[in-house]
Amino acid sequence: MIKVLFFGPVADRVEMREMDIDYSDGMTLHDVTHKVGMLYPGALSIVSFIAVNQEQVHDKQTALKDNDEIAFMAKFSGG
Amino acid sequence: MSEPVRIQIEDFSQDAEIAALKASSKRMGGIATFLGCARDFSEGRDVSQISFEAYGSMALAEMRKLREEAISKFDLLDARIVHRVTTVQAGDNIVFIAAGAAHRAAAFDACRWMIDELKQRVPIWKKEITPQGESWVTPHP
């Protein structure tokens, strides 16, 4: 299972904070992004950062493992 | 002594943070601090409250990295970063950063660098609550 997390403005658009996606062999970050984009196109448009297991990832071809945690995040505005 | 990097709901004491920083070394000749607080006005609107949300585990890890990088980059003797994640009222404290160095220039530079980097790198979001409604803040440089 892949755990997908949403925060702040992205969570508001998705109207949830967390969802699970079934893991399959050979899955990449692109597969998850595509699925989220299909389900919530309005949310993906404000995503500026994606993290896999709390590390920012830029390569959509990044291979995923079962139980990975992926976060879709808008631009940060802390401080 | 409290951890030098924290995310917390409750307010912090600048005096306690500075005392903890000073306790780490007597070679410290300069301490620069930044205190970020909640404004009651933004983008032409009154703001009554600001609500913060964080990706807690990643935010804390990134803030710890940021502190380590600042210590190394500016040859600091110590540094502290505290960010509140809760709903604050206008005037309340939000974030505190302190940089301690042998001399003032490094302390000033490091303090500025840490708050600038925090805004770019740490997954925290703020939502302004106004009489007209709520809206997530779009970051500005």
Backbone of each chain as ProteinMPNN parsed JSONL, in Angstrom:
{"seq_chain_A": "MIKVLFFGPVADRVEMREMDIDYSDGMTLHDVTHKVGMLYPGALSIVSFIAVNQEQVHDKQTALKDNDEIAFMAKFSGG", "coords_chain_A": {"N_chain_A": [[0.84, -1.198, 0.0], [0.505, 2.232, -0.797], [0.905, 5.194, 0.913], [-0.713, 8.226, 0.631], [-0.342, 11.626, 1.175], [-1.915, 14.742, 1.937], [-1.68, 18.254, 2.324], [-2.524, 21.425, 3.864], [-3.407, 23.898, 1.499], [-3.666, 22.073, -0.61], [-4.866, 19.845, 0.57], [-7.309, 20.985, 1.188], [-8.438, 21.274, -1.345], [-8.608, 18.642, -2.2], [-10.164, 17.662, -0.305], [-9.569, 15.856, 1.662], [-7.142, 14.317, 3.821], [-5.537, 12.201, 3.568], [-4.895, 9.281, 1.653], [-5.015, 5.881, 0.507], [-3.229, 3.973, -1.853], [-3.209, 1.128, -3.847], [-0.306, -0.862, -3.938], [1.807, -1.828, -6.622], [4.085, -4.019, -8.327], [6.909, -2.432, -9.759], [5.932, 0.079, -9.745], [5.906, 3.619, -10.185], [6.656, 7.035, -9.187], [5.412, 8.63, -10.989], [3.151, 7.122, -11.702], [1.556, 7.282, -9.425], [1.203, 10.049, -9.218], [-0.15, 10.531, -11.582], [-2.518, 9.151, -11.118], [-3.57, 10.547, -8.914], [-3.841, 13.005, -10.151], [-5.799, 12.45, -12.039], [-7.968, 11.933, -10.404], [-8.172, 14.255, -8.852], [-7.862, 16.851, -10.394], [-7.838, 19.62, -9.994], [-6.454, 19.946, -7.661], [-3.865, 19.096, -8.14], [-2.849, 21.079, -9.699], [-1.899, 23.064, -8.052], [0.192, 21.94, -6.791], [3.469, 22.127, -5.786], [5.613, 20.808, -4.752], [6.763, 17.491, -4.27], [7.082, 14.877, -2.011], [8.813, 11.912, -1.15], [8.713, 9.668, 1.326], [9.376, 11.723, 3.191], [11.351, 13.143, 1.867], [12.152, 15.521, -0.59], [11.342, 14.936, -3.984], [12.207, 15.044, -7.369], [12.218, 13.634, -9.68], [9.981, 12.064, -11.624], [10.058, 9.478, -12.42], [10.95, 8.012, -10.358], [11.32, 5.036, -8.597], [8.949, 3.288, -6.651], [8.408, 1.803, -3.399], [6.688, -0.769, -1.609], [4.583, 0.459, 0.958], [5.601, 3.035, 0.938], [5.566, 6.584, 1.613], [3.923, 9.28, 0.316], [3.874, 12.711, -0.299], [1.899, 15.396, -1.359], [2.409, 18.705, -2.04], [1.687, 22.189, -1.685], [3.233, 25.403, -2.432], [5.373, 26.43, 0.184], [4.574, 28.29, 3.168], [5.43, 29.04, 5.665], [6.773, 30.535, 8.7]], "CA_chain_A": [[0.0, 0.0, 0.0], [1.195, 3.522, -0.806], [0.134, 6.196, 1.656], [-0.609, 9.535, -0.014], [-0.713, 12.674, 2.136], [-2.205, 16.082, 1.418], [-1.598, 19.255, 3.387], [-2.856, 22.828, 3.611], [-4.305, 24.215, 0.383], [-3.921, 20.872, -1.42], [-5.85, 19.056, 1.326], [-8.617, 21.65, 1.044], [-8.997, 20.983, -2.677], [-8.883, 17.207, -2.283], [-11.14, 17.43, 0.767], [-9.12, 14.783, 2.567], [-5.738, 14.497, 4.19], [-4.771, 10.966, 3.384], [-5.554, 8.191, 0.937], [-4.156, 4.74, 0.217], [-3.274, 3.456, -3.222], [-2.622, -0.217, -3.875], [1.035, -0.929, -4.522], [2.063, -2.935, -7.55], [5.496, -4.083, -8.706], [7.344, -1.546, -10.831], [5.217, 1.357, -9.639], [6.75, 4.809, -10.072], [5.991, 8.232, -8.68], [4.529, 9.094, -12.073], [1.884, 6.382, -11.642], [0.745, 7.832, -8.321], [0.859, 11.426, -9.588], [-1.162, 10.433, -12.629], [-3.779, 8.725, -10.494], [-4.077, 11.681, -8.121], [-4.234, 14.032, -11.119], [-7.079, 12.048, -12.642], [-9.022, 12.034, -9.391], [-8.29, 15.624, -8.33], [-7.045, 17.72, -11.262], [-7.74, 20.969, -9.423], [-5.475, 19.947, -6.575], [-2.511, 18.913, -8.668], [-2.385, 22.315, -10.33], [-1.197, 23.918, -7.081], [1.279, 21.177, -6.146], [4.809, 22.59, -6.179], [6.617, 19.88, -4.23], [6.337, 16.13, -3.934], [8.076, 14.198, -1.17], [8.675, 10.472, -0.928], [9.291, 9.369, 2.639], [9.843, 12.985, 3.775], [12.43, 13.762, 1.078], [11.653, 16.043, -1.867], [11.743, 14.166, -5.162], [11.901, 15.782, -8.599], [12.155, 12.698, -10.8], [8.707, 11.33, -11.591], [10.304, 8.055, -12.694], [11.425, 7.388, -9.118], [10.647, 3.773, -8.285], [8.371, 3.25, -5.306], [8.376, 0.527, -2.682], [5.478, -0.937, -0.807], [4.537, 1.231, 2.207], [6.151, 4.388, 0.819], [4.667, 7.695, 1.974], [4.094, 10.338, -0.686], [3.15, 13.926, 0.081], [1.697, 16.408, -2.4], [2.446, 19.942, -1.247], [1.725, 23.506, -2.328], [4.364, 26.217, -1.974], [5.385, 26.599, 1.641], [4.345, 29.677, 3.597], [5.696, 29.137, 7.1], [7.6, 31.638, 9.145]], "C_chain_A": [[0.883, 1.259, 0.0], [0.311, 4.507, -0.056], [0.368, 7.564, 1.005], [-1.144, 10.59, 0.955], [-0.947, 14.001, 1.43], [-2.188, 17.056, 2.593], [-2.119, 20.6, 2.902], [-3.793, 23.013, 2.435], [-4.613, 23.005, -0.496], [-4.979, 20.009, -0.734], [-7.246, 19.666, 1.194], [-9.26, 21.303, -0.292], [-9.393, 19.512, -2.821], [-10.012, 16.825, -1.319], [-10.842, 16.161, 1.549], [-7.629, 14.982, 2.814], [-4.891, 13.286, 3.834], [-5.571, 9.991, 2.549], [-4.545, 7.083, 0.687], [-4.342, 4.327, -1.231], [-2.595, 2.087, -3.198], [-1.258, -0.184, -4.551], [1.096, -2.086, -5.518], [3.529, -2.879, -7.98], [5.79, -3.128, -9.858], [6.681, -0.172, -10.793], [6.204, 2.523, -9.514], [5.934, 5.972, -9.512], [5.027, 8.786, -9.737], [3.166, 8.404, -11.995], [0.961, 6.979, -10.569], [0.284, 9.247, -8.666], [-0.255, 11.422, -10.629], [-2.531, 10.098, -12.027], [-4.4, 9.874, -9.692], [-4.575, 12.786, -9.05], [-5.565, 13.722, -11.776], [-8.236, 12.26, -11.659], [-9.281, 13.483, -8.982], [-7.457, 16.592, -9.174], [-6.851, 19.124, -10.687], [-6.707, 21.058, -8.322], [-4.058, 19.89, -7.119], [-1.956, 20.214, -9.249], [-1.669, 23.242, -9.341], [-0.085, 23.168, -6.351], [2.617, 21.661, -6.69], [5.889, 21.619, -5.753], [5.976, 18.515, -3.986], [7.456, 15.506, -3.109], [7.758, 12.711, -1.123], [9.427, 10.165, 0.359], [10.031, 10.579, 3.212], [11.026, 13.619, 3.057], [11.832, 14.258, -0.23], [12.207, 15.244, -3.033], [11.315, 14.936, -6.403], [11.692, 14.846, -9.781], [10.893, 11.832, -10.704], [8.912, 9.832, -11.869], [10.851, 7.322, -11.464], [10.605, 6.128, -8.812], [10.127, 3.802, -6.846], [8.464, 1.851, -4.724], [7.044, 0.451, -1.938], [5.641, -0.172, 0.509], [5.235, 2.594, 2.134], [5.073, 5.418, 1.183], [4.945, 8.852, 1.012], [3.245, 11.534, -0.279], [3.084, 14.876, -1.1], [1.522, 17.753, -1.705], [2.445, 21.193, -2.118], [2.962, 24.244, -1.829], [4.238, 26.468, -0.48], [5.175, 28.068, 1.997], [4.509, 29.82, 5.107], [6.504, 30.38, 7.418], [6.794, 32.894, 9.408]], "O_chain_A": [[1.882, 1.326, 0.715], [-0.878, 4.64, -0.348], [1.509, 7.999, 0.85], [-2.248, 10.464, 1.484], [-0.269, 14.338, 0.459], [-2.619, 16.732, 3.699], [-2.152, 20.88, 1.704], [-4.844, 22.376, 2.364], [-5.7, 22.917, -1.066], [-5.887, 19.5, -1.391], [-8.24, 18.946, 1.1], [-10.465, 21.066, -0.371], [-10.382, 19.184, -3.476], [-10.703, 15.821, -1.494], [-11.748, 15.483, 2.032], [-6.956, 15.725, 2.099], [-3.662, 13.361, 3.809], [-6.787, 9.879, 2.71], [-3.341, 7.335, 0.662], [-5.452, 4.33, -1.763], [-1.534, 1.919, -2.596], [-1.081, 0.44, -5.598], [0.528, -3.156, -5.301], [4.136, -1.808, -7.993], [5.016, -3.029, -10.81], [6.853, 0.636, -11.705], [7.214, 2.417, -8.818], [4.712, 5.903, -9.383], [3.973, 9.334, -9.415], [2.136, 9.047, -12.202], [-0.239, 7.153, -10.781], [-0.872, 9.606, -8.439], [-1.188, 12.222, -10.556], [-3.552, 10.686, -12.386], [-5.599, 10.134, -9.784], [-5.593, 13.424, -8.782], [-6.364, 14.621, -12.039], [-9.323, 12.702, -12.033], [-10.424, 13.897, -8.79], [-6.441, 17.1, -8.698], [-5.801, 19.736, -10.883], [-6.146, 22.126, -8.076], [-3.16, 20.562, -6.611], [-0.743, 20.42, -9.285], [-0.91, 24.116, -9.759], [0.509, 23.69, -5.408], [2.867, 21.613, -7.895], [6.973, 21.606, -6.335], [4.826, 18.405, -3.562], [8.631, 15.596, -3.466], [6.597, 12.305, -1.065], [10.635, 10.381, 0.454], [11.172, 10.466, 3.66], [11.643, 14.543, 3.587], [11.102, 13.532, -0.904], [13.392, 14.915, -3.068], [10.187, 15.425, -6.478], [11.062, 15.22, -10.77], [10.766, 10.987, -9.818], [8.032, 9.019, -11.582], [11.176, 6.137, -11.54], [9.375, 6.156, -8.775], [10.805, 4.29, -5.942], [8.582, 0.858, -5.444], [6.383, 1.457, -1.682], [6.721, -0.166, 1.098], [5.439, 3.237, 3.164], [3.872, 5.169, 1.08], [6.073, 9.336, 0.917], [2.064, 11.4, 0.041], [4.09, 15.13, -1.762], [0.616, 17.931, -0.891], [3.113, 21.25, -3.151], [3.653, 23.778, -0.923], [3.147, 26.689, 0.044], [5.543, 28.966, 1.24], [3.821, 30.616, 5.747], [6.866, 31.162, 6.538], [7.357, 33.919, 9.793]]}, "seq_chain_B": "MSEPVRIQIEDFSQDAEIAALKASSKRMGGIATFLGCARDFSEGRDVSQISFEAYGSMALAEMRKLREEAISKFDLLDARIVHRVTTVQAGDNIVFIAAGAAHRAAAFDACRWMIDELKQRVPIWKKEITPQGESWVTPHP", "coords_chain_B": {"N_chain_B": [[17.315, 20.721, 29.315], [15.684, 22.329, 26.582], [15.068, 21.026, 23.271], [17.068, 22.161, 20.502], [15.834, 22.562, 18.077], [12.527, 22.88, 17.285], [9.042, 22.101, 16.803], [6.065, 23.382, 17.841], [2.994, 23.727, 19.702], [2.546, 25.519, 21.759], [3.433, 28.815, 23.039], [6.708, 30.352, 22.962], [9.601, 31.231, 24.934], [11.604, 33.924, 24.414], [13.734, 34.728, 25.999], [14.38, 32.35, 27.365], [15.194, 30.765, 25.243], [17.416, 32.167, 24.293], [19.021, 32.059, 26.54], [19.508, 29.312, 26.627], [20.929, 29.022, 24.281], [23.205, 30.584, 24.835], [24.262, 29.1, 26.878], [25.529, 27.067, 25.629], [28.087, 27.764, 24.821], [30.881, 29.704, 25.847], [32.319, 31.192, 24.181], [30.886, 32.736, 22.591], [30.36, 35.689, 20.975], [28.514, 37.178, 19.689], [25.039, 37.31, 19.216], [22.394, 36.842, 17.075], [18.972, 37.38, 16.524], [15.78, 36.36, 15.223], [12.438, 37.189, 15.286], [9.375, 36.128, 14.355], [6.146, 37.363, 13.975], [2.515, 37.437, 14.258], [0.647, 39.372, 12.028], [-1.929, 41.912, 11.998], [-2.999, 42.677, 9.663], [-3.095, 42.242, 6.208], [-2.364, 42.19, 2.785], [-4.234, 44.188, 2.256], [-6.367, 43.549, 3.903], [-8.062, 43.101, 7.034], [-6.737, 40.945, 9.491], [-7.665, 38.437, 11.616], [-6.889, 36.042, 12.806], [-4.258, 33.598, 12.451], [-3.764, 30.505, 11.021], [-1.803, 27.618, 11.293], [-0.369, 24.892, 9.494], [1.438, 21.848, 9.291], [3.659, 19.519, 7.688], [4.571, 17.509, 9.754], [6.722, 15.566, 10.445], [8.491, 15.795, 8.282], [8.95, 18.532, 8.25], [10.236, 18.987, 10.691], [12.546, 17.451, 10.342], [13.695, 18.809, 8.203], [14.126, 21.326, 9.315], [16.018, 20.652, 11.23], [18.135, 19.878, 9.582], [18.599, 22.29, 8.353], [19.517, 23.867, 10.491], [21.914, 22.516, 11.094], [23.287, 22.919, 8.713], [23.52, 25.707, 8.719], [25.15, 26.123, 10.952], [27.497, 24.958, 10.071], [28.008, 26.349, 7.642], [28.253, 29.062, 8.397], [29.989, 28.989, 10.448], [28.986, 28.854, 13.068], [28.546, 28.89, 16.643], [26.373, 27.897, 17.897], [22.861, 27.284, 17.257], [19.341, 27.984, 17.127], [16.004, 26.996, 16.378], [12.639, 27.596, 16.452], [9.312, 26.85, 15.78], [5.928, 27.667, 15.819], [2.993, 25.696, 15.502], [-0.153, 26.087, 15.153], [-3.216, 27.811, 15.909], [-2.924, 31.226, 15.821], [-3.291, 34.474, 17.345], [-3.52, 37.904, 16.219], [-0.484, 39.574, 16.68], [0.67, 37.583, 18.172], [3.448, 35.338, 18.842], [5.227, 33.57, 16.27], [7.502, 32.345, 15.017], [10.864, 31.647, 16.003], [14.23, 32.394, 15.708], [17.613, 31.884, 16.377], [20.999, 32.761, 16.208], [24.23, 32.03, 17.166], [27.48, 33.255, 17.347], [31.071, 33.709, 17.146], [31.55, 36.295, 16.408], [29.703, 39.288, 15.385], [28.983, 39.541, 12.634], [28.78, 37.026, 11.37], [26.727, 35.957, 12.883], [24.527, 37.649, 12.307], [24.329, 37.224, 9.496], [23.827, 34.461, 9.366], [21.43, 34.214, 10.745], [19.601, 35.603, 9.147], [19.845, 34.032, 6.863], [18.849, 31.573, 7.756], [16.072, 32.07, 8.321], [15.208, 32.816, 5.803], [15.728, 30.471, 4.325], [14.15, 28.671, 5.727], [11.584, 29.518, 5.024], [11.569, 28.793, 2.359], [12.037, 26.028, 2.344], [10.824, 24.484, 4.355], [8.105, 22.438, 5.098], [5.516, 24.006, 5.875], [2.419, 25.6, 6.219], [0.437, 28.587, 6.046], [-2.698, 29.915, 6.978], [-4.763, 32.659, 6.565], [-7.173, 34.123, 8.606], [-9.893, 36.012, 8.165], [-12.33, 38.704, 8.532], [-13.751, 38.499, 6.202], [-13.499, 35.912, 5.421], [-11.56, 32.842, 4.976], [-8.198, 32.287, 3.869], [-5.53, 30.612, 2.2], [-2.129, 31.468, 2.479], [-0.277, 32.911, -0.091], [3.027, 32.432, -0.812], [5.499, 35.037, -0.6], [8.512, 36.579, -1.871]], "CA_chain_B": [[17.282, 21.824, 28.351], [14.826, 21.981, 25.459], [15.725, 20.745, 21.991], [17.342, 23.415, 19.783], [14.914, 22.695, 16.937], [11.228, 22.368, 17.74], [7.739, 22.563, 16.311], [5.233, 23.249, 19.03], [1.74, 24.491, 19.739], [2.609, 26.572, 22.774], [4.337, 29.939, 22.838], [8.075, 30.141, 23.442], [10.2, 32.373, 25.621], [12.868, 34.328, 23.777], [14.782, 34.731, 27.033], [14.796, 30.964, 27.627], [15.922, 30.276, 24.057], [18.734, 32.823, 24.256], [19.805, 31.496, 27.657], [19.947, 27.968, 26.225], [21.968, 29.22, 23.259], [24.417, 31.073, 25.502], [24.798, 28.04, 27.735], [26.283, 26.092, 24.835], [29.481, 28.173, 24.626], [31.274, 31.028, 26.363], [33.074, 31.879, 23.115], [29.904, 33.454, 21.785], [30.48, 37.141, 21.115], [27.364, 37.827, 19.061], [23.826, 36.499, 18.995], [21.361, 37.535, 16.294], [17.7, 36.646, 16.622], [14.642, 36.79, 14.411], [11.134, 36.817, 15.84], [8.274, 36.344, 13.421], [4.864, 37.407, 14.694], [1.308, 37.51, 13.435], [0.168, 40.726, 11.751], [-3.399, 42.01, 11.974], [-3.356, 43.277, 8.383], [-2.335, 41.628, 5.125], [-2.951, 42.317, 1.442], [-5.384, 45.091, 2.293], [-7.476, 43.03, 4.712], [-7.825, 42.84, 8.452], [-6.535, 39.519, 9.78], [-7.938, 38.233, 13.043], [-6.118, 34.885, 13.278], [-3.514, 32.851, 11.434], [-3.744, 29.084, 11.367], [-0.663, 26.943, 10.668], [-0.399, 23.446, 9.322], [2.769, 21.375, 8.9], [3.969, 18.099, 7.501], [5.393, 17.541, 10.959], [7.974, 14.804, 10.45], [9.405, 16.351, 7.282], [9.288, 19.893, 8.662], [11.233, 18.917, 11.763], [13.799, 16.946, 9.751], [14.256, 19.879, 7.356], [14.626, 22.37, 10.217], [17.266, 20.152, 11.841], [19.17, 19.977, 8.544], [18.857, 23.714, 8.165], [20.366, 24.315, 11.608], [23.25, 21.94, 10.916], [23.911, 23.609, 7.567], [23.856, 27.077, 9.132], [26.298, 26.038, 11.863], [28.669, 24.656, 9.261], [28.235, 27.385, 6.623], [28.623, 30.356, 8.981], [30.874, 28.724, 11.579], [28.28, 29.245, 14.292], [28.789, 28.081, 17.84], [25.11, 27.184, 18.127], [21.694, 27.924, 16.634], [18.056, 27.422, 17.565], [14.855, 27.315, 15.515], [11.367, 27.148, 17.046], [8.162, 27.308, 14.988], [4.637, 27.232, 16.364], [1.986, 25.216, 14.547], [-1.411, 26.192, 15.879], [-3.884, 29.033, 15.456], [-2.448, 32.341, 16.644], [-3.993, 35.756, 17.232], [-2.661, 39.009, 15.805], [0.491, 39.951, 17.708], [1.296, 36.408, 18.803], [4.7, 34.83, 18.284], [5.121, 32.444, 15.338], [8.772, 31.642, 14.812], [12.034, 32.255, 16.63], [15.506, 31.87, 15.217], [18.763, 32.523, 17.017], [22.305, 32.304, 15.729], [25.298, 32.47, 18.056], [28.791, 33.109, 16.707], [32.139, 34.427, 17.847], [31.436, 37.714, 16.072], [28.337, 39.639, 14.991], [28.671, 39.427, 11.205], [28.327, 35.654, 11.085], [25.439, 35.754, 13.557], [23.512, 38.335, 11.485], [24.178, 36.545, 8.201], [23.235, 33.136, 9.566], [20.039, 34.377, 11.189], [18.86, 35.961, 7.93], [19.862, 32.864, 5.969], [17.976, 30.517, 8.297], [14.644, 32.357, 8.132], [14.941, 32.763, 4.355], [15.715, 29.061, 3.925], [12.971, 28.042, 6.34], [10.403, 29.849, 4.213], [11.661, 28.077, 1.084], [12.28, 24.585, 2.424], [10.154, 23.744, 5.432], [6.699, 22.277, 4.725], [4.537, 24.603, 6.786], [1.517, 26.492, 5.471], [-0.372, 29.448, 6.912], [-4.002, 30.352, 6.465], [-5.226, 33.858, 7.254], [-8.597, 34.129, 8.914], [-10.295, 37.423, 8.125], [-13.789, 38.838, 8.623], [-14.343, 38.13, 4.899], [-13.313, 34.479, 5.173], [-10.224, 32.296, 5.195], [-7.461, 31.989, 2.636], [-4.139, 30.187, 2.352], [-1.205, 32.53, 2.084], [0.646, 32.647, -1.195], [4.309, 32.963, -0.344], [6.184, 36.069, -1.379], [9.945, 36.477, -1.632]], "C_chain_B": [[16.467, 21.398, 27.127], [15.65, 21.765, 24.186], [15.963, 22.059, 21.236], [16.456, 23.632, 18.563], [13.582, 22.078, 17.342], [10.08, 22.922, 16.903], [6.798, 22.357, 17.479], [3.986, 24.109, 18.914], [1.928, 25.723, 20.625], [3.614, 27.673, 22.409], [5.725, 29.575, 23.372], [8.545, 31.397, 24.164], [11.516, 32.708, 24.93], [14.008, 34.297, 24.788], [15.309, 33.317, 27.282], [15.602, 30.411, 26.45], [17.33, 30.879, 24.013], [19.621, 32.283, 25.38], [20.339, 30.116, 27.286], [21.064, 28.06, 25.184], [23.288, 29.627, 23.924], [25.079, 29.984, 26.329], [25.673, 27.062, 26.952], [27.742, 26.483, 24.655], [29.738, 29.557, 25.214], [32.153, 31.773, 25.362], [32.165, 32.732, 22.244], [30.026, 34.954, 22.028], [29.293, 37.879, 20.522], [26.229, 36.85, 18.879], [22.851, 37.364, 18.201], [20.092, 36.706, 16.371], [16.69, 37.221, 15.641], [13.379, 36.294, 15.096], [10.068, 37.144, 14.801], [6.97, 36.347, 14.19], [3.7, 37.678, 13.75], [0.856, 38.964, 13.276], [-1.367, 40.738, 11.721], [-3.894, 42.573, 10.644], [-2.5, 42.651, 7.295], [-3.086, 41.785, 3.81], [-4.241, 43.142, 1.486], [-6.562, 44.622, 3.133], [-7.075, 42.937, 6.175], [-7.679, 41.329, 8.639], [-6.739, 39.315, 11.267], [-7.107, 37.084, 13.616], [-5.312, 34.315, 12.114], [-3.412, 31.404, 11.915], [-2.607, 28.409, 10.595], [-0.899, 25.447, 10.579], [0.981, 23.005, 8.851], [2.738, 19.893, 8.556], [5.04, 17.83, 8.562], [6.735, 16.837, 10.866], [8.974, 15.383, 9.456], [9.863, 17.752, 7.691], [10.389, 19.875, 9.719], [12.581, 18.442, 11.21], [14.475, 18.045, 8.933], [14.815, 21.003, 8.227], [15.913, 21.935, 10.898], [18.423, 20.239, 10.847], [19.603, 21.427, 8.364], [19.782, 24.252, 9.266], [21.787, 23.808, 11.436], [23.995, 22.651, 9.784], [24.354, 25.016, 7.958], [25.094, 27.067, 10.033], [27.578, 25.836, 11.052], [29.023, 25.821, 8.318], [28.764, 28.687, 7.214], [29.536, 30.207, 10.197], [30.244, 29.207, 12.892], [28.725, 28.365, 15.456], [27.524, 27.313, 18.209], [23.989, 27.953, 17.416], [20.437, 27.239, 17.137], [16.949, 27.895, 16.623], [13.605, 26.739, 16.182], [10.222, 27.714, 16.212], [6.884, 26.787, 15.638], [3.735, 26.747, 15.235], [0.686, 25.075, 15.322], [-2.177, 27.357, 15.265], [-3.477, 30.16, 16.394], [-3.293, 33.583, 16.369], [-2.999, 36.812, 16.746], [-1.754, 39.403, 16.973], [1.204, 38.778, 18.341], [2.602, 36.021, 18.1], [4.434, 33.645, 17.359], [6.419, 31.647, 15.29], [9.898, 32.412, 15.48], [13.282, 31.572, 16.11], [16.62, 32.614, 15.926], [20.037, 31.898, 16.49], [23.373, 32.884, 16.64], [26.65, 32.2, 17.418], [29.834, 33.86, 17.525], [31.987, 35.93, 17.622], [30.084, 38.003, 15.413], [28.015, 39.361, 13.522], [28.122, 38.04, 10.873], [26.954, 35.406, 11.705], [24.306, 36.404, 12.745], [23.243, 37.564, 10.196], [23.45, 35.212, 8.356], [21.762, 33.233, 9.937], [19.158, 34.685, 9.976], [18.743, 34.746, 6.997], [18.882, 31.801, 6.47], [16.493, 30.832, 8.093], [14.298, 32.34, 6.643], [14.839, 31.313, 3.875], [14.485, 28.348, 4.488], [11.737, 28.29, 5.482], [10.385, 29.084, 2.893], [11.525, 26.566, 1.233], [11.431, 23.805, 3.403], [8.647, 23.661, 5.152], [5.719, 22.692, 5.829], [3.708, 25.568, 5.94], [0.713, 27.325, 6.454], [-1.643, 29.89, 6.196], [-4.441, 31.569, 7.278], [-6.734, 33.811, 7.411], [-9.021, 35.592, 9.058], [-11.82, 37.508, 8.276], [-14.483, 38.434, 7.319], [-14.205, 36.644, 4.595], [-11.859, 34.072, 5.377], [-9.514, 32.109, 3.855], [-6.026, 31.592, 2.95], [-3.233, 31.275, 1.821], [-0.34, 32.066, 0.922], [1.983, 33.254, -0.811], [4.846, 34.072, -1.238], [7.647, 36.064, -0.988], [10.405, 37.199, -0.371]], "O_chain_B": [[16.548, 20.251, 26.689], [16.77, 22.259, 24.055], [15.145, 22.975, 21.324], [16.338, 24.753, 18.069], [13.514, 20.901, 17.698], [10.135, 24.034, 16.378], [6.743, 21.266, 18.047], [3.928, 25.071, 18.148], [1.515, 26.827, 20.271], [4.511, 27.479, 21.588], [5.885, 28.619, 24.131], [7.965, 32.474, 24.023], [12.426, 31.881, 24.868], [15.121, 33.886, 24.461], [16.516, 33.104, 27.396], [16.573, 29.679, 26.642], [18.306, 30.184, 23.729], [20.82, 32.078, 25.193], [21.485, 29.787, 27.592], [22.017, 27.281, 25.205], [24.347, 29.082, 23.614], [26.302, 29.947, 26.464], [26.461, 26.319, 27.537], [28.568, 25.619, 24.362], [28.913, 30.461, 25.091], [32.667, 32.851, 25.659], [32.61, 33.367, 21.287], [29.823, 35.431, 23.144], [29.08, 39.058, 20.807], [26.424, 35.714, 18.446], [22.524, 38.48, 18.606], [20.134, 35.478, 16.291], [16.738, 38.397, 15.28], [13.269, 35.118, 15.443], [9.889, 38.301, 14.421], [6.709, 35.435, 14.974], [3.882, 38.09, 12.604], [0.704, 39.69, 14.259], [-2.009, 39.721, 11.458], [-5.071, 42.907, 10.509], [-1.285, 42.543, 7.459], [-4.29, 41.543, 3.735], [-5.219, 42.811, 0.816], [-7.637, 45.221, 3.086], [-5.909, 42.723, 6.507], [-8.401, 40.541, 8.027], [-6.068, 39.943, 12.085], [-6.672, 37.139, 14.766], [-5.645, 34.523, 10.947], [-3.03, 31.128, 13.052], [-2.468, 28.606, 9.388], [-1.525, 24.829, 11.441], [1.628, 23.721, 8.086], [1.915, 19.128, 9.058], [6.24, 17.913, 8.3], [7.772, 17.428, 11.168], [10.168, 15.457, 9.747], [11.024, 18.111, 7.5], [11.347, 20.646, 9.652], [13.629, 18.976, 11.573], [15.697, 18.188, 8.973], [15.862, 21.57, 7.912], [16.804, 22.755, 11.12], [19.538, 20.618, 11.204], [20.787, 21.743, 8.242], [20.715, 25.005, 8.988], [22.75, 24.556, 11.605], [25.185, 22.944, 9.896], [25.434, 25.462, 7.572], [25.98, 27.91, 9.887], [28.604, 26.464, 11.316], [30.183, 26.219, 8.215], [29.618, 29.343, 6.616], [29.82, 31.184, 10.89], [30.885, 29.874, 13.703], [29.212, 27.251, 15.268], [27.593, 26.217, 18.765], [24.153, 29.111, 17.031], [20.459, 26.07, 17.522], [16.956, 29.028, 16.142], [13.528, 25.539, 16.443], [10.168, 28.919, 15.965], [6.779, 25.605, 15.965], [3.72, 27.324, 14.148], [0.457, 24.099, 16.036], [-1.806, 27.837, 14.194], [-3.659, 30.067, 17.608], [-3.916, 33.719, 15.317], [-1.787, 36.63, 16.852], [-2.21, 39.546, 18.108], [2.24, 38.956, 18.982], [2.819, 36.336, 16.93], [3.55, 32.826, 17.612], [6.429, 30.433, 15.496], [9.9, 33.642, 15.523], [13.379, 30.345, 16.076], [16.573, 33.837, 16.06], [20.145, 30.68, 16.344], [23.415, 34.094, 16.861], [26.943, 31.079, 17.001], [29.503, 34.56, 18.482], [32.254, 36.735, 18.514], [29.405, 37.09, 14.942], [26.887, 38.984, 13.201], [27.116, 37.911, 10.175], [26.118, 34.721, 11.116], [23.261, 35.791, 12.524], [22.096, 37.288, 9.847], [22.565, 34.883, 7.566], [20.946, 32.426, 9.492], [18.093, 34.09, 9.809], [17.686, 34.479, 6.427], [18.163, 31.199, 5.672], [15.728, 29.941, 7.726], [13.214, 31.897, 6.264], [13.945, 30.979, 3.097], [13.862, 27.53, 3.811], [10.942, 27.38, 5.245], [9.318, 28.765, 2.369], [10.969, 25.898, 0.362], [11.328, 22.584, 3.293], [7.988, 24.688, 4.987], [5.189, 21.876, 6.582], [4.23, 26.256, 5.063], [0.351, 26.865, 7.537], [-1.654, 30.189, 5.002], [-4.487, 31.527, 8.507], [-7.468, 33.499, 6.473], [-8.566, 36.305, 9.953], [-12.515, 36.499, 8.161], [-15.659, 38.069, 7.326], [-14.748, 36.169, 3.597], [-11.042, 34.844, 5.879], [-10.144, 31.811, 2.84], [-5.389, 32.153, 3.842], [-3.545, 31.925, 0.823], [0.245, 30.984, 0.948], [2.069, 34.447, -0.519], [4.676, 34.053, -2.457], [7.999, 35.601, 0.097], [11.595, 37.191, -0.054]]}, "name": "protein", "num_of_chains": 2, "seq": "MIKVLFFGPVADRVEMREMDIDYSDGMTLHDVTHKVGMLYPGALSIVSFIAVNQEQVHDKQTALKDNDEIAFMAKFSGGMSEPVRIQIEDFSQDAEIAALKASSKRMGGIATFLGCARDFSEGRDVSQISFEAYGSMALAEMRKLREEAISKFDLLDARIVHRVTTVQAGDNIVFIAAGAAHRAAAFDACRWMIDELKQRVPIWKKEITPQGESWVTPHP"}
